[in-house]
Structures are given as C-alpha cells and as structure tokens.
Amino acid sequence: MPTPYEAQFPVGTVIRIADRNELERFQREWKFHHPLTVDQLEFAGELATVGEIGFYHGGDPVYSLKDVHGVWHEVCLSAG
C-alpha cells in the first residue's frame, strides 16, 4: 500500500497516462476529490512529464503534468 504523502513519480519524471478504458473506469468509480474531467480522457495513453506534485488532505498524491490539462491521480499514471 502506498505511503501517505509520498509521491511515486518525482517532478521531471516521464510517465504514461492510463489507457482510455482505465480512465473511464476511474471516472465512474472515483467519488472523492479531483474527479477526472471529460477533457482529460483525450490524453489517454500519452506520455507526459510531471510538472508539480501536491497532496490532498490524507496523503493522496495529485499531479500536474507539463502541457497536459487537469489534476491527475497517481493510479492513472505509470512509468513511461
């Protein structure tokens, strides 16, 4: 289980955004902070670079990606 307030991907890391099926599943099932927007689905499967990391209260890491719209949950990202 991930450690609260610890990000898996440091700033500058190249990551891959989950495929569209995974993003749509997350969008349906996630009921808390920073839900995925319809616009974010367009980036499915793309490579991107971590620009900033923040933490939601409770320790969930959330990411801003360079040149990619939105706030991203760690479970929607993988090593590029």
C-alpha positions in Angstrom: 0.0 0.0 0.0 1.4 3.5 -0.9 2.7 5.6 2.0 0.7 8.8 2.6 2.4 12.0 1.4 4.9 10.1 -0.7 4.8 10.5 -4.4 5.8 7.6 -6.7 6.8 10.0 -9.5 9.2 12.9 -8.8 9.0 16.2 -10.7 10.6 15.7 -14.1 9.6 12.1 -14.4 8.2 10.9 -17.8 5.0 9.0 -17.1 2.3 7.3 -19.2 -1.3 8.2 -18.7 -3.5 5.2 -18.3 -5.5 3.9 -21.4 -9.0 5.2 -22.0 -10.8 2.2 -20.5 -8.9 2.7 -17.3 -9.5 6.4 -17.2 -13.2 5.9 -17.8 -13.4 3.2 -15.1 -11.7 5.6 -12.7 -14.0 8.4 -13.7 -17.1 6.2 -12.9 -15.8 4.8 -9.7 -13.9 7.7 -8.0 -16.2 9.6 -5.7 -13.8 11.9 -3.9 -11.5 14.9 -4.7 -10.4 15.9 -8.1 -12.6 13.8 -10.4 -11.3 13.3 -13.9 -12.9 15.6 -16.5 -14.1 14.6 -20.0 -11.2 16.7 -21.4 -8.6 14.6 -19.6 -9.8 11.4 -21.3 -8.3 12.8 -24.5 -4.8 12.3 -23.1 -5.3 8.5 -22.6 -2.1 6.5 -23.3 0.0 9.6 -23.8 3.5 10.2 -22.4 3.9 13.3 -20.2 6.3 14.9 -17.8 5.5 15.5 -14.1 5.4 19.3 -13.5 4.2 19.6 -10.0 3.1 17.3 -7.1 0.6 18.1 -4.5 -1.1 16.1 -1.7 -4.7 16.0 -0.9 -5.6 16.0 2.8 -5.0 12.4 3.9 -1.9 12.0 1.7 -3.2 11.2 -1.8 -0.6 12.5 -4.3 -2.1 14.5 -7.2 0.0 15.6 -10.2 0.1 18.4 -12.6 1.7 17.4 -15.9 3.5 19.7 -18.3 1.4 20.5 -21.3 -1.5 18.3 -20.2 -4.7 19.7 -18.7 -6.0 18.8 -15.3 -5.1 17.3 -12.0 -4.1 13.6 -12.2 -4.3 10.9 -9.6 -1.3 8.6 -9.2 -3.4 5.5 -10.1 -4.0 7.0 -13.5 -0.3 7.2 -14.2 2.5 4.7 -14.8 6.3 4.8 -15.5 6.8 6.0 -19.1 
